[in-house]
Amino acid sequence: MKKYKFSLILLAMFVVLTACGGNDSAQSGSSETGKDSNFPSKPVELIVPYAAGGGTDTVARSFADMAKNDLGQSIAVVNMEGGGGAVGMQNGAKAKADGYKVSMVTVELLTLPHSGLAQFSHTDFKPIALLNEDSGAITVKADAPWNTLEEFIAATKEKKLKVGNSGTGAIWHLAAAAFEKETGAQFNHIPFEGAAPAVTALLGGHVDAVSVSPAEVVTQVQAGELKVLGVMAEERVESLPDVPTLKESGIDLSIGTWRGLAVPKDTPDDVVKILEESFGKTAQSDEFKEQIKKMNLGYRYENGEGFTKLLEEQDQLFANLIPSLKLN
């Protein structure tokens, strides 16, 4: 009888200990591998590598406010400016790979390393979603003698035309340089402190063309002051439906600026999947599309796979283009 009672006591102790261990696991929300099975179980940070109030920051804050419902957690935007985006993206690449720190990455993720201004690479991230894209566009004054890209290119071969951009080494300078390389056109590149001053110079007749985005000239186009000869996009842009893409003119070039979301490369696949599904739902919502339109930006969504393909293609483009410009 004593032996039987002792066995019952041991069995009871075993059940209690097992139950306690089970509670520990449930409370921690972790599997044996240490992954968070309840992700996300706390707020997520969204690193923006530029100052508060800018275009990228505004997109990030609008998206974060909408995405919290699909994600099930609040999303806090954290601005880490400096180095033309390098500081914030470097922090994002080196963050703990658990999904709780997401980075807003821009085309500078590709251009800065090839310009020798950053040590990271797009391979330091796992892409989650592309949120927007604004292509370059060849824009001239409404009364300019060229009405097609072919006429414009032919004119540059007779005399170098002055093309304004948003700064040496910035994306619209690179867009114009890529156009030159692809078509044989010849430009005198005129840098300005941003796209707006370049457009003002074009209106004043100080340059012959600009290579900035459609969003930055559409108001003047609608007012009859400027005309766009071609856009450097995969498809025609919604705001300028009658303007052909370069590819329609036989020029194999698509280049511009974009914004997307990414996490450190070692983030677990199950966490990446949750982020991709929830962020994808928000990015494809009518509410977010309408917000992008209100901001006069171009909308383009790609999931992680599509975003990765874009990064690989454009990284190769900039790897070939930027060293040839001898910017350093």
Phi, psi and chi 1 to 4 in degrees:
 res  aa     phi    psi   chi1   chi2   chi3   chi4
   1 MET       -  -44.5 -179.7   63.7   73.4      -
   2 LYS   -62.2  -39.7  -72.5 -178.4  178.1  178.8
   3 LYS   -64.4  -37.6 -173.6  174.2 -178.0 -178.7
   4 TYR   -66.5  -43.2  176.5   71.6      -      -
   5 LYS   -63.4  -40.6  -73.6 -178.6  178.0  179.0
   6 PHE   -62.2  -40.9 -179.0   72.2      -      -
   7 SER   -63.7  -39.2  -62.8      -      -      -
   8 LEU   -63.7  -39.6  -74.8  176.0      -      -
   9 ILE   -62.7  -44.4  -68.9  169.6      -      -
  10 LEU   -61.9  -41.6  -73.2  176.7      -      -
  11 LEU   -63.1  -42.2  178.4   60.5      -      -
  12 ALA   -63.2  -41.4      -      -      -      -
  13 MET   -62.6  -39.1  -69.9  175.3   64.4      -
  14 PHE   -64.2  -43.0  175.2   78.8      -      -
  15 VAL   -62.7  -42.7  170.4      -      -      -
  16 VAL   -63.6  -45.4  170.2      -      -      -
  17 LEU   -63.7  -41.0  -72.4  171.1      -      -
  18 THR   -63.2  -42.1  -57.5      -      -      -
  19 ALA   -62.4  -41.5      -      -      -      -
  20 CYS   -62.9  -43.0  -70.9      -      -      -
  21 GLY   -63.0  -39.9      -      -      -      -
  22 GLY   -63.0  -40.2      -      -      -      -
  23 ASN   -64.0  -40.0  -75.8  -19.8      -      -
  24 ASP   -57.1  -46.6  -92.6   -5.1      -      -
  25 SER   -64.4  -42.6  178.4      -      -      -
  26 ALA   -65.6  -40.2      -      -      -      -
  27 GLN   -69.0  -35.8  -71.1  168.4    5.9      -
  28 SER   -77.0  -21.8   67.6      -      -      -
  29 GLY    66.6   25.4      -      -      -      -
  30 SER  -117.5  146.9  -59.2      -      -      -
  31 SER   -90.1 -177.7   66.1      -      -      -
  32 GLU   -64.9  -23.7  -69.8 -179.6    2.8      -
  33 THR   -83.7   -5.2   60.7      -      -      -
  34 GLY    89.0    4.1      -      -      -      -
  35 LYS   -77.8  149.0  -66.3  178.5 -177.9  177.0
  36 ASP   -83.3  103.2 -174.1   -8.7      -      -
  37 SER   -74.7  -10.9   60.7      -      -      -
  38 ASN  -107.2   19.7  -66.9  -36.2      -      -
  39 PHE   -59.0  135.2  179.1   86.4      -      -
  40 PRO   -89.9  132.0   31.6  -32.3      -      -
  41 SER  -105.1    5.4   58.4      -      -      -
  42 LYS  -155.0  169.2   60.5 -178.3 -179.1  179.8
  43 PRO   -59.2  151.9  -27.4   36.9      -      -
  44 VAL  -107.9  143.7  170.0      -      -      -
  45 GLU   -99.3  139.3  -76.3 -171.3    3.4      -
  46 LEU  -116.1  109.3  176.3   54.3      -      -
  47 ILE   -80.3  124.3  -62.5  172.3      -      -
  48 VAL  -110.8  119.0  174.4      -      -      -
  49 PRO   -81.4   19.9   29.9  -33.8      -      -
  50 TYR  -136.7  170.8  -59.0  101.2      -      -
  51 ALA   -68.2  154.6      -      -      -      -
  52 ALA   -62.6  141.0      -      -      -      -
  53 GLY    96.6  -15.1      -      -      -      -
  54 GLY   -79.5  177.2      -      -      -      -
  55 GLY   -61.1  -44.5      -      -      -      -
  56 THR   -66.1  -39.9  -59.2      -      -      -
  57 ASP   -63.7  -41.4  177.1   70.6      -      -
  58 THR   -65.4  -41.9  -54.8      -      -      -
  59 VAL   -61.4  -45.3  171.3      -      -      -
  60 ALA   -61.5  -45.0      -      -      -      -
  61 ARG   -68.8  -37.6  -70.2  180.0 -172.9  -82.6
  62 SER   -64.3  -45.3  -62.9      -      -      -
  63 PHE   -64.6  -45.3 -177.3   84.2      -      -
  64 ALA   -59.9  -39.9      -      -      -      -
  65 ASP   -65.4  -37.4 -172.9   55.0      -      -
  66 MET   -78.8  -36.1  -63.3  177.2 -163.2      -
  67 ALA   -74.4  -19.4      -      -      -      -
  68 LYS   -59.7  -31.7   64.4 -173.8  178.3 -174.4
  69 ASN   -71.4  -41.9  -65.2  -35.7      -      -
  70 ASP   -72.1  -32.6  -68.2  -39.7      -      -
  71 LEU   -81.3  -30.4 -173.7   62.2      -      -
  72 GLY    86.7    9.3      -      -      -      -
  73 GLN  -145.0  154.2  -71.2  -72.8  -16.1      -
  74 SER   -70.5  155.1   61.9      -      -      -
  75 ILE  -125.6  114.9  -57.2  172.3      -      -
  76 ALA   -95.0  123.3      -      -      -      -
  77 VAL   -83.4  128.4  173.6      -      -      -
  78 VAL  -121.9  116.8  179.5      -      -      -
  79 ASN   -85.6  126.3  -62.3   91.8      -      -
  80 MET  -129.1   79.3  -68.1 -173.7 -179.0      -
  81 GLU   -83.5  163.8   58.9 -172.5  -73.5      -
  82 GLY   131.7  144.3      -      -      -      -
  83 GLY    65.2   29.7      -      -      -      -
  84 GLY    63.4   27.0      -      -      -      -
  85 GLY   108.5  -13.1      -      -      -      -
  86 ALA   -64.9  -40.9      -      -      -      -
  87 VAL   -61.9  -50.0  172.5      -      -      -
  88 GLY   -65.6  -42.7      -      -      -      -
  89 MET   -70.1  -32.7  -75.7 -172.7  -89.0      -
  90 GLN   -63.8  -43.8 -178.9   70.6   37.8      -
  91 ASN   -61.9  -40.4  -88.3  -86.9      -      -
  92 GLY   -65.1  -39.3      -      -      -      -
  93 ALA   -67.2  -34.1      -      -      -      -
  94 LYS   -92.9    0.6  -61.1  -61.9 -177.3 -177.4
  95 ALA   -66.1  160.4      -      -      -      -
  96 LYS   -58.9  130.4 -173.4  176.8 -179.8 -178.3
  97 ALA   -85.5   65.1      -      -      -      -
  98 ASP  -123.4    4.9   58.3    4.6      -      -
  99 GLY    89.2   -6.6      -      -      -      -
 100 TYR   -88.5   -4.9  -72.6  101.6      -      -
 101 LYS  -128.0  110.6  -77.6 -164.7  176.8 -178.6
 102 VAL  -107.6  145.6  179.5      -      -      -
 103 SER  -112.3  139.0  -65.4      -      -      -
 104 MET   -85.2  111.6  177.0   70.9   84.2      -
 105 VAL  -106.1  150.0  -67.5      -      -      -
 106 THR  -127.6  178.9   62.4      -      -      -
 107 VAL   -58.0  -22.5   69.8      -      -      -
 108 GLU   -63.6  -16.3  -75.9   74.7   19.2      -
 109 LEU   -57.8  -30.4  172.5   63.8      -      -
 110 LEU   -97.7  -38.3  -53.6  178.6      -      -
 111 THR   -77.3  -37.7   62.6      -      -      -
 112 LEU   -60.9  -48.0  -72.4  170.3      -      -
 113 PRO   -60.5  -40.4  -24.9   35.9      -      -
 114 HIS   -74.3  -14.9  -68.8  -58.6      -      -
 115 SER   -92.4    1.6  -59.7      -      -      -
 116 GLY    73.9   23.3      -      -      -      -
 117 LEU  -110.2    5.1  -60.1  173.9      -      -
 118 ALA  -156.6  152.9      -      -      -      -
 119 GLN   -99.1   -8.0  -60.9  -58.1  -48.1      -
 120 PHE   -87.9  175.2   51.0   72.5      -      -
 121 SER  -141.1  161.7  162.0      -      -      -
 122 HIS   -63.2  -21.3   72.3   90.8      -      -
 123 THR   -74.5   -6.2   58.2      -      -      -
 124 ASP   -80.3   -3.0  -68.4  -39.3      -      -
 125 PHE  -123.6  157.9  -70.3   93.2      -      -
 126 LYS  -107.9  114.9  -85.1 -173.1 -178.4  177.1
 127 PRO   -65.6  141.8  -21.8   34.5      -      -
 128 ILE  -110.7  -50.7  -60.5  -66.7      -      -
 129 ALA  -161.7  138.5      -      -      -      -
 130 LEU   -90.6  132.4 -180.0   68.5      -      -
 131 LEU  -106.7  -32.7  -58.7 -179.0      -      -
 132 ASN  -157.9  161.3  104.1  -75.4      -      -
 133 GLU  -150.2  135.3 -178.9 -178.2   52.9      -
 134 ASP  -126.6  115.2  -74.1  -70.2      -      -
 135 SER   -78.4  163.0   62.5      -      -      -
 136 GLY   -73.6  158.6      -      -      -      -
 137 ALA  -146.6  135.5      -      -      -      -
 138 ILE   -85.5  112.2  -61.5  -62.9      -      -
 139 THR  -122.5  137.5  -56.8      -      -      -
 140 VAL  -132.5  172.8  -61.5      -      -      -
 141 LYS   -66.9  151.2  -70.9 -169.6   71.9  175.0
 142 ALA   -59.6  -31.0      -      -      -      -
 143 ASP   -95.9   11.7   59.2    0.2      -      -
 144 ALA   -64.5  151.1      -      -      -      -
 145 PRO   -74.3   -4.6   26.7  -35.0      -      -
 146 TRP  -105.0  130.7  -36.0  -69.9      -      -
 147 ASN  -115.4   -7.0  -67.6  -52.8      -      -
 148 THR  -136.1  162.3   66.5      -      -      -
 149 LEU   -62.0  -37.5  -76.4  172.5      -      -
 150 GLU   -61.7  -43.0  -69.6   75.2   14.8      -
 151 GLU   -66.2  -38.7  -68.9  174.0   -5.3      -
 152 PHE   -65.6  -45.9  179.1   75.3      -      -
 153 ILE   -63.5  -43.1  -67.2  166.8      -      -
 154 ALA   -60.5  -38.7      -      -      -      -
 155 ALA   -65.2  -36.2      -      -      -      -
 156 THR   -69.8  -20.2   71.5      -      -      -
 157 LYS   -84.3  -16.2  -66.6  178.9 -179.9  178.7
 158 GLU   -89.4  -35.4  -66.5  179.4    5.3      -
 159 LYS  -154.9  132.0  176.0 -173.2  175.5 -177.3
 160 LYS   -59.8  129.5  -82.2 -170.9  176.8 -176.6
 161 LEU   -97.9  148.8  -62.2 -179.0      -      -
 162 LYS   -86.4  120.7  -67.9 -178.3  -74.0 -174.5
 163 VAL  -117.5  119.2  176.8      -      -      -
 164 GLY   -81.4  147.2      -      -      -      -
 165 ASN  -140.0 -178.2   61.3   57.5      -      -
 166 SER   -92.4   14.8   54.8      -      -      -
 167 GLY   131.8  143.7      -      -      -      -
 168 THR   -58.9  125.2  -58.4      -      -      -
 169 GLY    86.3  -10.3      -      -      -      -
 170 ALA   -76.6  168.6      -      -      -      -
 171 ILE   -59.3  -36.6 -174.4   59.1      -      -
 172 TRP   -77.1  -23.4  -58.1  135.2      -      -
 173 HIS   -67.9  -44.6  173.0 -146.4      -      -
 174 LEU   -64.6  -36.2  -61.2  177.3      -      -
 175 ALA   -63.3  -44.7      -      -      -      -
 176 ALA   -65.7  -39.7      -      -      -      -
 177 ALA   -65.7  -39.4      -      -      -      -
 178 ALA   -65.1  -38.7      -      -      -      -
 179 PHE   -61.8  -44.3 -176.1   89.1      -      -
 180 GLU   -56.6  -49.5  -91.6 -172.9  -57.4      -
 181 LYS   -63.4  -37.5 -169.1  171.9 -177.4  179.4
 182 GLU   -79.0  -29.1 -165.3   65.0   36.3      -
 183 THR  -111.5  -16.4   64.3      -      -      -
 184 GLY    84.8    7.0      -      -      -      -
 185 ALA   -65.8  160.8      -      -      -      -
 186 GLN  -129.4  120.7  -60.3  179.3   67.4      -
 187 PHE  -120.5  152.4  -61.3  151.8      -      -
 188 ASN   -98.9  112.6  -80.6  -34.4      -      -
 189 HIS   -81.9  122.7  -63.2  -83.9      -      -
 190 ILE  -112.4  109.5  -48.1  -61.8      -      -
 191 PRO   -82.8  144.9   30.0  -33.2      -      -
 192 PHE  -130.9  166.8  -67.3   88.2      -      -
 193 GLU   -83.9   65.4  -67.8  -65.5  -38.8      -
 194 GLY   113.6  168.7      -      -      -      -
 195 ALA   -70.8  -39.2      -      -      -      -
 196 ALA   -57.8  -48.1      -      -      -      -
 197 PRO   -63.1  -31.6  -22.2   33.6      -      -
 198 ALA   -66.2  -41.7      -      -      -      -
 199 VAL   -65.4  -40.0  172.9      -      -      -
 200 THR   -61.1  -40.3  -61.1      -      -      -
 201 ALA   -65.5  -36.8      -      -      -      -
 202 LEU   -65.5  -44.4  175.5   59.9      -      -
 203 LEU   -60.9  -33.4  -70.2  167.0      -      -
 204 GLY   -85.0   -2.1      -      -      -      -
 205 GLY    80.0   16.4      -      -      -      -
 206 HIS   -84.9  -20.5  -55.6  -65.7      -      -
 207 VAL  -131.7  163.7  -64.8      -      -      -
 208 ASP   -89.8  -24.2  -59.9  -59.2      -      -
 209 ALA  -162.0  167.4      -      -      -      -
 210 VAL  -132.7  159.7  -67.1      -      -      -
 211 SER  -118.2   26.0   50.7      -      -      -
 212 VAL   -80.5 -178.2  -57.7      -      -      -
 213 SER   -76.9  158.9   74.8      -      -      -
 214 PRO   -56.7  -36.9  -28.3   37.0      -      -
 215 ALA   -60.5  -27.9      -      -      -      -
 216 GLU   -88.0   -4.1  -71.7  156.4  -32.4      -
 217 VAL  -129.2   -7.5  -64.1      -      -      -
 218 VAL   -60.1  -35.7   68.3      -      -      -
 219 THR   -62.3  -44.1  -60.4      -      -      -
 220 GLN   -71.8  -30.5  -68.3   84.6   -2.2      -
 221 VAL   -66.3  -45.4  170.3      -      -      -
 222 GLN   -64.7  -28.2  -68.4  170.2  -13.6      -
 223 ALA   -82.2   -4.3      -      -      -      -
 224 GLY    82.3   14.9      -      -      -      -
 225 GLU   -92.3  -29.6  -60.7  172.8  -47.8      -
 226 LEU  -130.6  164.6  -59.6  176.7      -      -
 227 LYS  -139.6  144.9   59.9 -174.6  175.0 -175.0
 228 VAL  -102.8  127.0  180.0      -      -      -
 229 LEU   -88.6  -28.2  -57.0 -178.5      -      -
 230 GLY  -172.8  150.7      -      -      -      -
 231 VAL  -113.4  143.3  -67.7      -      -      -
 232 MET   -91.9   53.9  -54.2  179.4 -166.8      -
 233 ALA  -122.8  165.2      -      -      -      -
 234 GLU   -69.9  -34.7  -67.9  -67.7  -30.1      -
 235 GLU  -133.7  161.9  -60.6  177.0   -5.8      -
 236 ARG   -60.8  145.8  -67.2 -167.2 -179.6 -162.9
 237 VAL   -87.5  146.4  -60.7      -      -      -
 238 GLU   -60.4  -37.3 -175.0  178.2  -10.0      -
 239 SER   -74.7  -17.5   60.1      -      -      -
 240 LEU  -134.7   65.8  -61.4  167.9      -      -
 241 PRO   -64.2  -20.4   24.6  -35.1      -      -
 242 ASP   -91.1   -4.4  -63.3  -31.6      -      -
 243 VAL   -90.7  126.0  177.3      -      -      -
 244 PRO   -73.7  155.9   28.9  -35.9      -      -
 245 THR   -79.6  163.0   65.6      -      -      -
 246 LEU   -61.6  -36.0  -92.5   58.5      -      -
 247 LYS   -64.9  -30.7  -68.5 -169.3  175.9 -176.9
 248 GLU   -66.7  -23.1  -71.2  178.4   65.1      -
 249 SER   -96.5   10.9  -60.0      -      -      -
 250 GLY    82.0   16.2      -      -      -      -
 251 ILE  -106.7  113.0  -56.2  166.4      -      -
 252 ASP   -84.0   76.7 -172.0   18.0      -      -
 253 LEU  -147.5  128.6  176.9   64.0      -      -
 254 SER  -135.4  117.5  176.2      -      -      -
 255 ILE  -153.9  146.8 -173.3  172.4      -      -
 256 GLY   172.8 -163.5      -      -      -      -
 257 THR  -105.4  156.3 -172.6      -      -      -
 258 TRP  -155.2  166.6   43.6 -103.0      -      -
 259 ARG  -135.3  139.6  -60.2  173.0  177.7   89.4
 260 GLY  -154.0  178.6      -      -      -      -
 261 LEU  -116.4  139.7  -57.5  168.5      -      -
 262 ALA  -150.6  160.7      -      -      -      -
 263 VAL  -128.4  164.9  -69.5      -      -      -
 264 PRO   -55.6  148.0  -26.8   36.1      -      -
 265 LYS   -59.0  -27.5   64.5  179.7 -179.4 -179.5
 266 ASP   -90.8    8.5  -65.6  -34.1      -      -
 267 THR   -60.9  132.1  -55.2      -      -      -
 268 PRO   -57.1  144.2  -24.6   34.2      -      -
 269 ASP   -60.1  -35.5  -70.6  -20.6      -      -
 270 ASP   -67.3  -34.7   57.2  -20.4      -      -
 271 VAL   -71.0  -43.3  170.4      -      -      -
 272 VAL   -57.6  -41.6  170.6      -      -      -
 273 LYS   -62.0  -43.0 -175.9  177.7  179.9 -178.1
 274 ILE   -62.9  -45.8  -69.9  169.2      -      -
 275 LEU   -63.8  -43.3  -70.9  171.2      -      -
 276 GLU   -62.9  -41.5 -172.7  174.7    9.5      -
 277 GLU   -69.4  -46.1  -72.1  177.4   -8.1      -
 278 SER   -71.9  -44.2   61.7      -      -      -
 279 PHE   -67.6  -34.9  -73.7  171.9      -      -
 280 GLY   -64.2  -38.0      -      -      -      -
 281 LYS   -62.6  -44.4 -173.7  176.2  179.4 -179.3
 282 THR   -66.3  -46.1  -57.6      -      -      -
 283 ALA   -62.0  -29.7      -      -      -      -
 284 GLN   -95.1    4.2  -64.6  175.2   84.2      -
 285 SER   -74.4  151.4   68.8      -      -      -
 286 ASP   -61.6  -34.0  -69.3  -20.6      -      -
 287 GLU   -62.3  -44.9 -175.9 -176.6   10.7      -
 288 PHE   -71.1  -40.6 -177.7   68.4      -      -
 289 LYS   -58.7  -41.7  -69.3  177.9 -176.6  178.0
 290 GLU   -65.9  -37.4 -174.8   60.4   28.9      -
 291 GLN   -65.5  -42.3 -177.4   61.2   27.3      -
 292 ILE   -61.1  -41.0  -72.1  -68.0      -      -
 293 LYS   -64.2  -42.3 -172.1  175.2 -178.4  179.2
 294 LYS   -62.2  -31.8  -76.0 -179.6 -178.8  177.3
 295 MET   -82.0    1.2  -64.8  171.4   67.4      -
 296 ASN    64.2   34.2 -144.0   17.0      -      -
 297 LEU  -110.0  160.7  -62.4  174.3      -      -
 298 GLY   -85.5  135.5      -      -      -      -
 299 TYR   -95.3  133.0  173.3   77.9      -      -
 300 ARG  -154.5  124.9 -179.6 -179.7  174.0 -176.3
 301 TYR  -111.4  137.1  167.3   74.0      -      -
 302 GLU  -138.2  141.3  -64.8  -74.7   -8.1      -
 303 ASN   -76.6 -174.5   63.1   12.3      -      -
 304 GLY   -56.1  -41.5      -      -      -      -
 305 GLU   -66.8  -45.9 -177.9 -179.9   -0.4      -
 306 GLY   -66.2  -38.3      -      -      -      -
 307 PHE   -65.1  -40.8 -166.5    7.4      -      -
 308 THR   -60.0  -42.7  -61.0      -      -      -
 309 LYS   -62.2  -43.1 -176.2  179.4  178.1 -177.8
 310 LEU   -59.7  -45.6  171.9   72.7      -      -
 311 LEU   -61.1  -43.4  -69.1  174.5      -      -
 312 GLU   -65.5  -42.5  -69.4  171.8  -12.3      -
 313 GLU   -66.5  -46.1  -70.3  174.8   -9.5      -
 314 GLN   -75.0  -28.1  -68.1 -157.2   -9.6      -
 315 ASP   -62.4  -39.2 -173.3   62.2      -      -
 316 GLN   -67.4  -38.8 -171.0   58.5   51.5      -
 317 LEU   -60.3  -48.9 -175.1  157.8      -      -
 318 PHE   -71.6  -29.4  -68.9  122.7      -      -
 319 ALA   -63.6  -33.2      -      -      -      -
 320 ASN   -85.0  -35.6  -65.8  -31.6      -      -
 321 LEU   -79.5  -52.1  174.8   64.0      -      -
 322 ILE   -62.2  -45.5  -67.7  175.1      -      -
 323 PRO   -60.4  -31.3  -25.8   36.4      -      -
 324 SER   -69.5  -18.2   71.8      -      -      -
 325 LEU   -84.7  -14.9  -60.0  178.5      -      -
 326 LYS    50.7   56.9  -63.3 -179.7  172.8   57.9
 327 LEU   -76.6  -23.7  -61.0  175.6      -      -
 328 ASN   -85.0      -  -63.7  -29.5      -      -
